[in-house]
Amino acid sequence: NVMPKKVTWVKQKCETFDPENNKVVTDGGELTYGMLLVTPGIKLHFDRVKGLVETLGKNGVCSNYSFTTAPFTKQFAESTKKGTFIFTSPATPIKCGGAPLKAAYLIDDLSRRLGNRDSQNFKFCAGGAACFGVPYYRGPLEELLAERGIENIVSHNLVEVRGEEQIAVFQTGPESQTEMKFDFLHVVPPQGAHDFMAKSPLADASGFCEVDKGTTQHVKYPNVFGIGDASNMPASKTAAATVSQATVASSNMLDFRAGRAFSKSYNGYAGCPIVVSNKSCIMAEFGYDGVPMESLKFMDQRKPSRLWFHMKRDAFPTMYWWGILTGLWRGPSMIPEIPAVYNAGKASALRA
């Protein structure tokens, strides 16, 4: 049980917000608040790709973004000995901008270890103008795609999957489409705000919670704050970003309650570990406008690293359970304090 002891868990679904009257409307009634922190995350829209829902888990079509279909990714990758492997990334904002690339790199690595790669053709199809949105890391990631023989195709947004025929249809322009035959297809679905968020008074035109990108305070309703994937802050939607935003929001909410000036400002920090093989990882860390904000000054984090691989695989899960969920971890500025955080979190877990 990770719920803090002094928190009351209201097991009701949010239907909308009524900020003029300081109320959250749920399927069980209404909740009145003095301050509100909005963190509902975003929604996966598998249904916005025609034919995708019907063929997920079949015909070589898989997605790591679904608990039910994620196991098929490795299964299909191992059983498909030859043919065309396509990996997609949508044109919408997504959870973890590096995840589509991770799938391509890891399946490529697996195929090489299985001895199948020479009989396979790999394609990475990005719905946007680039495979990764941050220029500082994009170059090395593109170089790695080229080195691995993975074709980097941009401005190809997946709009339809004809599973039985194993054909993927991509939107390539306002009125143009192209079709690709595949044997293996990994799909990252379009994503966006939940309906109750998008249709509420708290949302901007894109459907996300409209907050100040530095203070996390809502631009219209001062006792409302928003963080995480549901906010419209121009930052990457990652767990690391949410942790940094939570640190700012919690401090500023206390300041607001006390009538003080805000003491913290969010700089757009996001961390994205991009695993590129079963033993190496590129750790992308950046702030607003793609400014690099790397934690380890003694190394170039754009280069695949065994150190960051073990941080991702071995350290980050511990940090999540004992650091983030306990409130002890407040972002990369605490790296010198990691031993103390680990010990405090372990002691807390033992007491529980």
N, C-alpha and C positions, 0 to 999 in steps of 0.2 A: 504494500500500500504506500504510494508516494504522495498522497494527499496530506498537506500540512495539517497538524492536529487542530489548529484554531480556525480552519476553513470549513464552511458548510458547503457540501457538494449538492447543488440543486440539479437533480437529474431530469431536466426538461429541455426541450429544443427551442432555441431562439427562433422567433418568427419575424420580428422586426424591432426597430428601436424607436423610442419616442423621446428624443433628447429635450424637446421643449418642456416636457413634464418630468424629466429625469426617470424614465421608465424603460425597462426591457420587457417586451411583450413575448411570452412563450406559449407553447402549446398547452400549458397548464395554468395560465393566468398572466399576472404582471408582477414584476420585481422593481421596487423603487431603489434608487441609488443616490449617494452623495457625490461619488466619483465613479467613473466607469473606465475600465481598461478593456479595449476591444482586441481580441486575438483569435479569431475563428479559423485562421488559415485559409487555404484556397481549395477549390474543387477541381477534381479530375474530370474532363469531359471526353471520355472515350466515345460517347455517342455522337460527337461532332465530326467524327471521321466515318463516313458512310461505309457500312459493312464491317467495321472493325469489331464491334461487340460480338457479332455472330461468329467470328472466326478466331477470336483470341483463344490460344491454347490448342489450335488446330492448324493444319496446312502450313506449318512452319512459322506461324505468327505468334509473337510473345511480347511481353512488356514487364520490365522490372518494377513498374509503377503500380502493379496490382498484386496483392498478396496471393491471389488464387492462380495467377499466371506466371509469376516470377520463377517458380521451379521449372517451367517449360523452357526458359532461356538456355540454361545449361544442357537440358535434355535434348533440345532441338539442335544446339550447337555441336554436341558430340555425335548425334546420329546423322547429321547432314554432312556427308563426306566431301561433297563437291557442289559447285554451283555458285549462285549470286547471293551474297549476304548484304542486306540493306539495313542501315541504322538511321532512324529519323529523329529530328528535333523540330518542334512546332514553332510557329511564328509568335506565339503568345509568351508572356512571362511564365516561367516554370519554377518548380521547387528544385534547387540546385542546378545552376546552369551548366555545370560540368558533367552531370549524370549521363546525358546522351553519348558524350565522348568516352566516358568510362566503359560503357557497354561495348563500344566498338573496339577499344584498345584491349579489353580483357578477353573478348571472344577471339580476337586476332591472336593474342598470346596463347590461349587455350588451343586453338587450331594448329599453331606452330608446334606446340608440345605433343599434340596428337599425330603430327606428321601429315595433316590434311591441307595445309595452307596453300600449297602450290596448285591445288585443284579448285581453289575458291577465289571468287572475285568480290572484293569488299568495297562498299560504297557508303559514305556518310552524307546524308541529305539534310541540310539545314534549311528551315523555313525562312530564316532571316538572311541578312547579308553576309554573315560570317559564322564560322563554326563555334566561336566563343566571343563574348561581347567585350572583353577587356584586352585592348591592343598589346599591353605589356606581356601578356601570357599567350596571346593568339599566335604570334610568330613561332615560338617553340612548339606549340601544339600542332600547328599546320606542318611544321617540319617533321614532326613525329608521324603524322598521318602519311606524308609522302615517303618517309623512310620505311614504313610498314606496308606500303603499297595499297593504302586505303584512299580511294578517290574522294576528294573533298568537293562536294557539290553544294552550292548555296542557292538561295532564292527558290527552293523546292519545298513547298509546304504540302504535307500529306493530307489529302481530302477524301480519299476512298481506298478501300481494300477489297478486291474481289478474290476472296479466299480460295475457292475451288479452282480458279484459274491461276492463282498465285501471281496476281498482278496488283501493283501499287500505283495509284494515280496521284500525281502531284500538281498543285497549282503553281505555275511558273510566272504568271503575270495576271493582270486584271481580267483578261479574257483568253488566257492560254493555259493548256494543261499538257502533261506528258505522262506516258505510262512506262513502267519498268517491270519486267519479269523478275521474280525472286524465288529463291529456294528457302531462304531464311529471312525473316523480317522482324526487327526489334523496333517497337513503336513507343515513343514518348508522347503521351496524349496532350491535346490542347488543355490549358488550365486557365482558371479565372476565378473571380470572386463568387462566393455563395450567393444564391438568389436573395436571401434575407438581408445580406449585406449590400448588394448592388442596388436593391430597390429601396433602401432606407435613406433617411435624411443625412446620414453620416457619410454617404458615398460621394465620390467625385464622378465625373463623366465616364470613367473607365470601370466604375463599380467598386473601387477600393476605398478604404477608410481614408478620408482626406485630413492628413495631419501635417504639422510643421516638420520638415525633414531633420531639424536639429533638436527640437525639444520633445518631439513625439506628441505634442498637444494638438487636439483637433483645431482646425483653423476657424471654426464658427462657434463650437460649444466648448468653453474653457475647462469644464470639469470632466471632459472626455479625452482619453489618450488612446493611442493605437500603435501596436507594434506587430512584427512578424509578417508573414506572407500576405496577410489581408490589408496591410497598410499601403499607401501610395508613395511611400518614400522611394526615391530613385536608387535603391540599393539592391544588390543581389538577394534573392530569397533563399537564404541558407540558415541552418541552425546557429552558426557562429554569429551571423548578423542579428538574429533574434535575441541571443544572449546579451550582446552589446546594447541593443535597443532596450531590453528589459532593465539593464543596469541604469540607463539614463531615465527611463520612464518611472521606475520606482523611486528614484531620488527626486525627480521633478514633481511627482505626485505628492510626496511628503512636503516639498517646498510649497506647492500650491495650497495644500491644506493649512499650512502654517502662515500663509500670507507672505512668504518670502520670494525673492527673485530666484529664478531657476538656477541651479548650481551645476548642471551638466548639459552637454550638447553631444549629440550623436554625429560622428564624422563619416558615416557610411560604411564602416568596416564590415567586411564579409570574408569568410574563409571557405575555400572550396578545394578539398583534397581530391585530386583527379588521379585515381589509381590507373596505371598504364600497363601493369603486368602483375604477375603473382608475387612480385618481390620489389616493386618500385612504384613511386608515387610523385606527382608534381603537386606541390602545395601552393595554390594561388591565394594570396591575401591582398586585398585592395580596399580602397575607400571610395568616396564619391568621385565621379569623373575618371574612375579607373586608376587612381593614384596608388602605386604599390605601397603596401603596409606590412612588409614581411617581418615575422617574429624573430627569425634566426639571422642575424646580421653577418654571420661568418660564412654563409653559403648562398649560392644562387638557387632560389627555390623554383626557378623555371626549369631546372634540370631534374630528370627522374632521380629519386633518392630512396635508398633502402631505409634510411632513418624515418622519413615521413611515411613510408609504407607501414612500418611498425607502430608509428604514432596513430595512424588511421585504424589499423587493425586491432592493436592491443591496448593503446592508451586511451583513445577517445571514448570507447564504450564505458570504461571505468570513470572517466571524467563526466560522462553523461549521468550515470546513476548516482555517483557520490559527490559530484560537483555541481552540475547544472540543476538537477531536481532538488537538491538540498539548499540551493541558493548560495553555495560557497564559491562557485566559479562565476566570475564577472567579466570574463573576456581575456584577450591575449596580454593585456597589461599585467596580468597576474602570473605570467610564466615564471618569473623568479620565485613565486610563492608556491609552485606546484607541490613540492614535498609537504608543506604545511597543509594545503588543501586536501591532499590525499589522506594524510593521517587524521585530519579532522572529520573528513567524510567517512572514513572507515570506522572511526569511533562512534559516529552518529548512527551508522548502519548496525553496528553491534548492539547499541543501546536499544534500537527499535526491535 
